[in-house]
Amino acid sequence: MTSQRDEFVEKMKKQLDDINAQLTKFEEQADEAGEDARAKYDAQVDKLREQGKHMQAKLDEFRGASEDSWDRMMDETRKIRDAFIHSFNYFRSEIRK
């Protein structure tokens, strides 16, 4: 039987994996772009990768949280995820202009 915590972690992990896969595609596109565009892509992708690492660290911490602290940690993890997704969506909209 899967717990609510496990379901939450799996959902967050899937979102993180999906964004990381899209970032890899953006990196490949940057390789094909000119030098100025590549520098812009690289800087943004690096920033997003750092946010992704922070989200992964929070998920790892969440997995090991005690029963009485995981509700609070779930809110923190959601905030980190939301900021990461917002940053990613902004970056994606900027490169499609």
The first five atom37 places (N, CA, C, CB, O) and aatype in JSON, in Angstrom:
{
  "aatype": [12, 16, 15, 5, 1, 3, 6, 13, 19, 6, 11, 12, 11, 11, 5, 10, 3, 3, 9, 2, 0, 5, 10, 16, 11, 13, 6, 6, 5, 0, 3, 6, 0, 7, 6, 3, 0, 1, 0, 11, 18, 3, 0, 5, 19, 3, 11, 10, 1, 6, 5, 7, 11, 8, 12, 5, 0, 11, 10, 3, 6, 13, 1, 7, 0, 15, 6, 3, 15, 17, 3, 1, 12, 12, 3, 6, 16, 1, 11, 9, 1, 3, 0, 13, 9, 8, 15, 13, 2, 18, 13, 1, 15, 6, 9, 1, 11],
  "atom_mask": [
    [1, 1, 1, 1, 1],
    [1, 1, 1, 1, 1],
    [1, 1, 1, 1, 1],
    [1, 1, 1, 1, 1],
    [1, 1, 1, 1, 1],
    [1, 1, 1, 1, 1],
    [1, 1, 1, 1, 1],
    [1, 1, 1, 1, 1],
    [1, 1, 1, 1, 1],
    [1, 1, 1, 1, 1],
    [1, 1, 1, 1, 1],
    [1, 1, 1, 1, 1],
    [1, 1, 1, 1, 1],
    [1, 1, 1, 1, 1],
    [1, 1, 1, 1, 1],
    [1, 1, 1, 1, 1],
    [1, 1, 1, 1, 1],
    [1, 1, 1, 1, 1],
    [1, 1, 1, 1, 1],
    [1, 1, 1, 1, 1],
    [1, 1, 1, 1, 1],
    [1, 1, 1, 1, 1],
    [1, 1, 1, 1, 1],
    [1, 1, 1, 1, 1],
    [1, 1, 1, 1, 1],
    [1, 1, 1, 1, 1],
    [1, 1, 1, 1, 1],
    [1, 1, 1, 1, 1],
    [1, 1, 1, 1, 1],
    [1, 1, 1, 1, 1],
    [1, 1, 1, 1, 1],
    [1, 1, 1, 1, 1],
    [1, 1, 1, 1, 1],
    [1, 1, 1, 0, 1],
    [1, 1, 1, 1, 1],
    [1, 1, 1, 1, 1],
    [1, 1, 1, 1, 1],
    [1, 1, 1, 1, 1],
    [1, 1, 1, 1, 1],
    [1, 1, 1, 1, 1],
    [1, 1, 1, 1, 1],
    [1, 1, 1, 1, 1],
    [1, 1, 1, 1, 1],
    [1, 1, 1, 1, 1],
    [1, 1, 1, 1, 1],
    [1, 1, 1, 1, 1],
    [1, 1, 1, 1, 1],
    [1, 1, 1, 1, 1],
    [1, 1, 1, 1, 1],
    [1, 1, 1, 1, 1],
    [1, 1, 1, 1, 1],
    [1, 1, 1, 0, 1],
    [1, 1, 1, 1, 1],
    [1, 1, 1, 1, 1],
    [1, 1, 1, 1, 1],
    [1, 1, 1, 1, 1],
    [1, 1, 1, 1, 1],
    [1, 1, 1, 1, 1],
    [1, 1, 1, 1, 1],
    [1, 1, 1, 1, 1],
    [1, 1, 1, 1, 1],
    [1, 1, 1, 1, 1],
    [1, 1, 1, 1, 1],
    [1, 1, 1, 0, 1],
    [1, 1, 1, 1, 1],
    [1, 1, 1, 1, 1],
    [1, 1, 1, 1, 1],
    [1, 1, 1, 1, 1],
    [1, 1, 1, 1, 1],
    [1, 1, 1, 1, 1],
    [1, 1, 1, 1, 1],
    [1, 1, 1, 1, 1],
    [1, 1, 1, 1, 1],
    [1, 1, 1, 1, 1],
    [1, 1, 1, 1, 1],
    [1, 1, 1, 1, 1],
    [1, 1, 1, 1, 1],
    [1, 1, 1, 1, 1],
    [1, 1, 1, 1, 1],
    [1, 1, 1, 1, 1],
    [1, 1, 1, 1, 1],
    [1, 1, 1, 1, 1],
    [1, 1, 1, 1, 1],
    [1, 1, 1, 1, 1],
    [1, 1, 1, 1, 1],
    [1, 1, 1, 1, 1],
    [1, 1, 1, 1, 1],
    [1, 1, 1, 1, 1],
    [1, 1, 1, 1, 1],
    [1, 1, 1, 1, 1],
    [1, 1, 1, 1, 1],
    [1, 1, 1, 1, 1],
    [1, 1, 1, 1, 1],
    [1, 1, 1, 1, 1],
    [1, 1, 1, 1, 1],
    [1, 1, 1, 1, 1],
    [1, 1, 1, 1, 1]
  ],
  "atom_positions": [
    [[0.84, -1.18, 0.0], [0.0, 0.0, 0.0], [0.89, 1.25, 0.0], [-0.96, 0.0, 1.23], [1.85, 1.35, 0.76]],
    [[0.56, 2.17, -0.85], [1.35, 3.38, -0.99], [0.82, 4.45, -0.05], [1.35, 3.87, -2.45], [-0.39, 4.7, 0.01]],
    [[1.7, 5.08, 0.66], [1.29, 6.14, 1.57], [1.15, 7.46, 0.81], [2.3, 6.29, 2.73], [1.63, 7.61, -0.31]],
    [[0.5, 8.39, 1.46], [0.34, 9.72, 0.89], [1.7, 10.36, 0.66], [-0.53, 10.61, 1.81], [1.91, 11.05, -0.34]],
    [[2.62, 10.13, 1.58], [3.96, 10.68, 1.45], [4.66, 10.11, 0.21], [4.8, 10.38, 2.71], [5.26, 10.86, -0.56]],
    [[4.57, 8.8, 0.01], [5.19, 8.17, -1.16], [4.61, 8.7, -2.46], [5.03, 6.65, -1.09], [5.34, 8.96, -3.41]],
    [[3.3, 8.86, -2.49], [2.64, 9.4, -3.68], [3.11, 10.82, -3.97], [1.11, 9.37, -3.52], [3.38, 11.18, -5.11]],
    [[3.22, 11.62, -2.92], [3.67, 13.0, -3.07], [5.1, 13.03, -3.61], [3.59, 13.73, -1.73], [5.39, 13.78, -4.55]],
    [[5.98, 12.24, -3.03], [7.37, 12.2, -3.46], [7.46, 11.74, -4.91], [8.2, 11.27, -2.55], [8.21, 12.33, -5.7]],
    [[6.72, 10.72, -5.27], [6.76, 10.22, -6.65], [6.26, 11.26, -7.64], [5.93, 8.94, -6.77], [6.82, 11.41, -8.73]],
    [[5.21, 11.97, -7.28], [4.67, 13.03, -8.15], [5.71, 14.13, -8.34], [3.37, 13.63, -7.56], [5.95, 14.59, -9.46]],
    [[6.33, 14.55, -7.23], [7.34, 15.6, -7.31], [8.56, 15.13, -8.11], [7.77, 16.03, -5.91], [9.1, 15.89, -8.91]],
    [[8.97, 13.91, -7.9], [10.11, 13.35, -8.61], [9.84, 13.31, -10.1], [10.43, 11.94, -8.09], [10.72, 13.62, -10.9]],
    [[8.63, 12.92, -10.49], [8.27, 12.88, -11.91], [8.33, 14.27, -12.52], [6.86, 12.28, -12.1], [8.84, 14.45, -13.63]],
    [[7.82, 15.27, -11.81], [7.87, 16.64, -12.31], [9.32, 17.09, -12.48], [7.13, 17.59, -11.36], [9.66, 17.72, -13.48]],
    [[10.15, 16.78, -11.51], [11.56, 17.14, -11.59], [12.23, 16.44, -12.77], [12.28, 16.77, -10.27], [12.99, 17.07, -13.51]],
    [[11.96, 15.16, -12.95], [12.54, 14.41, -14.07], [12.08, 14.97, -15.42], [12.17, 12.94, -13.97], [12.88, 15.08, -16.35]],
    [[10.8, 15.34, -15.52], [10.27, 15.91, -16.77], [10.97, 17.22, -17.11], [8.75, 16.13, -16.66], [11.35, 17.44, -18.26]],
    [[11.12, 18.08, -16.13], [11.78, 19.36, -16.38], [13.25, 19.15, -16.73], [11.65, 20.29, -15.16], [13.78, 19.81, -17.63]],
    [[13.92, 18.25, -16.04], [15.32, 17.98, -16.36], [15.47, 17.45, -17.78], [15.91, 16.98, -15.36], [16.43, 17.79, -18.47]],
    [[14.53, 16.63, -18.23], [14.58, 16.13, -19.61], [14.4, 17.28, -20.6], [13.48, 15.05, -19.84], [15.07, 17.33, -21.64]],
    [[13.5, 18.19, -20.28], [13.3, 19.35, -21.17], [14.53, 20.26, -21.16], [12.05, 20.14, -20.75], [14.89, 20.83, -22.19]],
    [[15.16, 20.4, -20.0], [16.38, 21.21, -19.94], [17.49, 20.6, -20.8], [16.87, 21.33, -18.49], [18.25, 21.34, -21.43]],
    [[17.57, 19.3, -20.83], [18.55, 18.63, -21.68], [18.28, 18.96, -23.15], [18.53, 17.1, -21.46], [19.22, 19.2, -23.91]],
    [[17.02, 18.97, -23.55], [16.66, 19.34, -24.93], [17.06, 20.78, -25.21], [15.14, 19.16, -25.17], [17.58, 21.09, -26.29]],
    [[16.84, 21.67, -24.25], [17.23, 23.07, -24.43], [18.74, 23.2, -24.58], [16.75, 23.92, -23.26], [19.22, 24.01, -25.38]],
    [[19.48, 22.42, -23.82], [20.94, 22.43, -23.94], [21.37, 21.98, -25.33], [21.58, 21.54, -22.87], [22.32, 22.52, -25.9]],
    [[20.69, 20.99, -25.87], [21.0, 20.53, -27.22], [20.69, 21.61, -28.24], [20.21, 19.25, -27.55], [21.45, 21.8, -29.2]],
    [[19.58, 22.33, -28.05], [19.24, 23.42, -28.95], [20.28, 24.54, -28.85], [17.85, 23.96, -28.63], [20.63, 25.16, -29.85]],
    [[20.76, 24.78, -27.66], [21.76, 25.83, -27.45], [23.04, 25.5, -28.2], [22.06, 26.02, -25.95], [23.72, 26.4, -28.71]],
    [[23.38, 24.22, -28.27], [24.57, 23.81, -29.01], [24.47, 24.17, -30.49], [24.8, 22.3, -28.86], [25.48, 24.4, -31.15]],
    [[23.25, 24.23, -30.99], [23.02, 24.55, -32.4], [22.87, 26.05, -32.62], [21.78, 23.83, -32.91], [22.92, 26.51, -33.76]],
    [[22.69, 26.81, -31.56], [22.47, 28.25, -31.66], [23.81, 28.98, -31.78], [21.68, 28.77, -30.44], [24.87, 28.39, -31.63]],
    [[23.73, 30.25, -32.04], [24.92, 31.08, -32.11], [25.54, 31.28, -30.73], [0.0, 0.0, 0.0], [24.96, 30.9, -29.71]],
    [[26.71, 31.87, -30.71], [27.45, 32.03, -29.46], [26.7, 32.85, -28.42], [28.79, 32.68, -29.75], [26.68, 32.48, -27.25]],
    [[26.08, 33.98, -28.84], [25.34, 34.81, -27.89], [24.14, 34.06, -27.31], [24.86, 36.1, -28.58], [23.9, 34.11, -26.1]],
    [[23.4, 33.38, -28.15], [22.25, 32.61, -27.69], [22.68, 31.48, -26.77], [21.45, 32.06, -28.89], [22.04, 31.2, -25.76]],
    [[23.78, 30.84, -27.13], [24.26, 29.72, -26.32], [24.65, 30.2, -24.91], [25.48, 29.04, -27.01], [24.38, 29.51, -23.93]],
    [[25.27, 31.36, -24.82], [25.66, 31.9, -23.51], [24.42, 32.18, -22.67], [26.5, 33.19, -23.68], [24.4, 31.91, -21.47]],
    [[23.38, 32.72, -23.3], [22.13, 33.01, -22.6], [21.48, 31.71, -22.13], [21.16, 33.81, -23.51], [21.06, 31.6, -20.98]],
    [[21.41, 30.73, -23.02], [20.84, 29.41, -22.67], [21.61, 28.8, -21.51], [20.87, 28.46, -23.89], [21.03, 28.36, -20.52]],
    [[22.92, 28.79, -21.64], [23.76, 28.15, -20.63], [23.55, 28.76, -19.25], [25.23, 28.25, -21.02], [23.44, 28.04, -18.26]],
    [[23.5, 30.08, -19.18], [23.32, 30.76, -17.9], [21.97, 30.39, -17.28], [23.43, 32.27, -18.07], [21.89, 30.11, -16.09]],
    [[20.93, 30.41, -18.08], [19.6, 30.09, -17.57], [19.48, 28.61, -17.2], [18.54, 30.44, -18.61], [18.91, 28.28, -16.16]],
    [[20.01, 27.74, -18.03], [19.94, 26.31, -17.74], [20.71, 25.99, -16.48], [20.48, 25.49, -18.92], [20.26, 25.19, -15.66]],
    [[21.88, 26.62, -16.3], [22.65, 26.4, -15.07], [21.85, 26.83, -13.84], [23.98, 27.18, -15.13], [21.85, 26.13, -12.83]],
    [[21.17, 27.96, -13.93], [20.36, 28.45, -12.82], [19.22, 27.45, -12.53], [19.78, 29.85, -13.14], [18.95, 27.13, -11.37]],
    [[18.58, 26.98, -13.58], [17.48, 26.03, -13.41], [17.98, 24.69, -12.86], [16.76, 25.8, -14.73], [17.3, 24.07, -12.04]],
    [[19.13, 24.27, -13.29], [19.71, 23.01, -12.77], [19.96, 23.13, -11.25], [21.04, 22.66, -13.51], [19.74, 22.19, -10.5]],
    [[20.43, 24.31, -10.83], [20.66, 24.53, -9.39], [19.34, 24.47, -8.63], [21.35, 25.89, -9.16], [19.27, 23.89, -7.54]],
    [[18.3, 25.07, -9.19], [16.99, 25.0, -8.54], [16.53, 23.54, -8.48], [15.96, 25.87, -9.31], [15.95, 23.11, -7.48]],
    [[16.78, 22.8, -9.53], [16.42, 21.39, -9.55], [17.16, 20.6, -8.48], [0.0, 0.0, 0.0], [16.59, 19.72, -7.84]],
    [[18.43, 20.91, -8.28], [19.21, 20.25, -7.23], [18.64, 20.57, -5.85], [20.69, 20.67, -7.3], [18.57, 19.7, -4.98]],
    [[18.23, 21.81, -5.67], [17.63, 22.22, -4.41], [16.32, 21.46, -4.18], [17.39, 23.75, -4.4], [16.05, 21.01, -3.07]],
    [[15.53, 21.32, -5.23], [14.29, 20.58, -5.11], [14.56, 19.11, -4.79], [13.47, 20.7, -6.41], [13.87, 18.52, -3.96]],
    [[15.55, 18.53, -5.44], [15.89, 17.13, -5.17], [16.35, 16.95, -3.73], [16.98, 16.65, -6.14], [15.99, 15.97, -3.07]],
    [[17.14, 17.89, -3.24], [17.61, 17.81, -1.85], [16.44, 17.9, -0.88], [18.62, 18.94, -1.56], [16.4, 17.19, 0.12]],
    [[15.48, 18.76, -1.18], [14.3, 18.89, -0.33], [13.48, 17.6, -0.37], [13.45, 20.1, -0.77], [12.94, 17.18, 0.66]],
    [[13.36, 16.99, -1.53], [12.64, 15.71, -1.63], [13.34, 14.64, -0.81], [12.52, 15.27, -3.09], [12.68, 13.85, -0.13]],
    [[14.65, 14.6, -0.87], [15.41, 13.62, -0.09], [15.2, 13.85, 1.41], [16.91, 13.7, -0.43], [15.03, 12.9, 2.17]],
    [[15.2, 15.11, 1.8], [14.96, 15.44, 3.2], [13.54, 15.05, 3.6], [15.2, 16.95, 3.44], [13.3, 14.54, 4.7]],
    [[12.61, 15.3, 2.71], [11.2, 14.99, 2.95], [11.0, 13.49, 3.17], [10.34, 15.47, 1.77], [10.24, 13.08, 4.05]],
    [[11.69, 12.68, 2.37], [11.57, 11.22, 2.51], [11.94, 10.75, 3.91], [12.45, 10.52, 1.49], [11.34, 9.8, 4.43]],
    [[12.92, 11.4, 4.52], [13.39, 10.98, 5.83], [12.75, 11.71, 6.99], [0.0, 0.0, 0.0], [13.14, 11.52, 8.14]],
    [[11.77, 12.55, 6.71], [11.14, 13.35, 7.76], [10.29, 12.48, 8.69], [10.28, 14.46, 7.15], [9.72, 11.47, 8.27]],
    [[10.22, 12.9, 9.91], [9.37, 12.21, 10.88], [7.9, 12.48, 10.54], [9.7, 12.66, 12.33], [7.58, 13.43, 9.83]],
    [[7.05, 11.64, 11.05], [5.62, 11.77, 10.77], [5.07, 13.13, 11.19], [4.86, 10.68, 11.48], [4.21, 13.69, 10.52]],
    [[5.56, 13.66, 12.3], [5.02, 14.92, 12.79], [5.56, 16.14, 12.04], [5.32, 15.05, 14.26], [5.01, 17.24, 12.2]],
    [[6.6, 16.0, 11.24], [7.14, 17.16, 10.52], [6.88, 17.12, 9.02], [8.62, 17.26, 10.76], [7.15, 18.1, 8.33]],
    [[6.36, 16.02, 8.5], [6.27, 15.95, 7.05], [5.18, 16.82, 6.46], [6.04, 14.54, 6.63], [5.29, 17.21, 5.3]],
    [[4.13, 17.15, 7.21], [3.11, 18.08, 6.7], [3.72, 19.46, 6.43], [1.94, 18.21, 7.69], [3.48, 20.07, 5.39]],
    [[4.52, 19.93, 7.39], [5.19, 21.22, 7.23], [6.17, 21.17, 6.06], [5.93, 21.62, 8.53], [6.25, 22.09, 5.26]],
    [[6.9, 20.08, 5.98], [7.88, 19.94, 4.91], [7.2, 19.83, 3.54], [8.76, 18.71, 5.16], [7.77, 20.25, 2.54]],
    [[6.0, 19.26, 3.5], [5.29, 19.15, 2.24], [4.99, 20.54, 1.69], [3.98, 18.34, 2.43], [5.13, 20.77, 0.49]],
    [[4.59, 21.47, 2.55], [4.34, 22.84, 2.12], [5.62, 23.5, 1.59], [3.75, 23.66, 3.27], [5.6, 24.17, 0.56]],
    [[6.72, 23.31, 2.3], [8.01, 23.87, 1.86], [8.41, 23.29, 0.51], [9.11, 23.6, 2.9], [8.87, 24.02, -0.37]],
    [[8.24, 22.0, 0.36], [8.62, 21.33, -0.89], [7.76, 21.83, -2.04], [8.49, 19.81, -0.74], [8.26, 22.03, -3.15]],
    [[6.49, 22.02, -1.79], [5.6, 22.56, -2.84], [6.04, 23.96, -3.26], [4.14, 22.59, -2.35], [6.03, 24.28, -4.45]],
    [[6.42, 24.79, -2.3], [6.87, 26.14, -2.64], [8.12, 26.11, -3.5], [7.13, 26.95, -1.35], [8.24, 26.86, -4.47]],
    [[9.05, 25.24, -3.16], [10.27, 25.1, -3.96], [9.93, 24.61, -5.36], [11.27, 24.15, -3.27], [10.46, 25.11, -6.35]],
    [[9.05, 23.62, -5.42], [8.63, 23.09, -6.73], [7.95, 24.17, -7.56], [7.68, 21.89, -6.55], [8.25, 24.32, -8.74]],
    [[7.05, 24.93, -6.95], [6.34, 25.98, -7.67], [7.29, 27.04, -8.21], [5.3, 26.63, -6.76], [7.13, 27.5, -9.34]],
    [[8.29, 27.42, -7.41], [9.28, 28.4, -7.87], [10.1, 27.84, -9.03], [10.21, 28.82, -6.71], [10.39, 28.55, -9.99]],
    [[10.46, 26.59, -8.94], [11.22, 25.93, -10.0], [10.41, 25.87, -11.29], [11.64, 24.51, -9.56], [10.92, 26.19, -12.36]],
    [[9.16, 25.46, -11.19], [8.31, 25.37, -12.38], [8.07, 26.76, -12.97], [6.96, 24.71, -12.03], [8.09, 26.92, -14.19]],
    [[7.86, 27.75, -12.12], [7.66, 29.12, -12.61], [8.9, 29.6, -13.37], [7.35, 30.07, -11.44], [8.78, 30.16, -14.46]],
    [[10.08, 29.39, -12.8], [11.33, 29.79, -13.46], [11.49, 29.07, -14.79], [12.53, 29.51, -12.56], [11.88, 29.67, -15.79]],
    [[11.2, 27.77, -14.79], [11.32, 27.0, -16.01], [10.35, 27.51, -17.07], [11.06, 25.51, -15.73], [10.75, 27.71, -18.22]],
    [[9.1, 27.74, -16.7], [8.11, 28.22, -17.67], [8.47, 29.58, -18.22], [6.73, 28.27, -17.04], [8.26, 29.85, -19.41]],
    [[9.02, 30.46, -17.39], [9.46, 31.76, -17.85], [10.6, 31.59, -18.86], [9.91, 32.64, -16.66], [10.58, 32.21, -19.93]],
    [[11.57, 30.76, -18.53], [12.69, 30.52, -19.44], [12.18, 29.97, -20.77], [13.7, 29.54, -18.82], [12.6, 30.42, -21.83]],
    [[11.29, 29.01, -20.7], [10.74, 28.4, -21.92], [10.02, 29.44, -22.77], [9.77, 27.26, -21.57], [10.16, 29.44, -23.99]],
    [[9.26, 30.32, -22.13], [8.55, 31.36, -22.9], [9.53, 32.35, -23.54], [7.57, 32.12, -21.99], [9.29, 32.83, -24.65]],
    [[10.62, 32.64, -22.85], [11.62, 33.57, -23.39], [12.35, 33.0, -24.6], [12.62, 33.93, -22.31], [12.65, 33.74, -25.54]],
    [[12.64, 31.72, -24.6], [13.4, 31.17, -25.72], [12.52, 30.9, -26.93], [14.1, 29.89, -25.3], [13.03, 30.69, -28.03]],
    [[11.23, 30.9, -26.73], [10.32, 30.67, -27.86], [9.93, 31.96, -28.56], [9.07, 29.94, -27.38], [9.2, 31.93, -29.55]],
    [[10.39, 33.09, -28.05], [10.07, 34.39, -28.67], [10.82, 34.56, -29.95], [10.38, 35.54, -27.73], [10.67, 35.59, -30.61]]
  ]
}
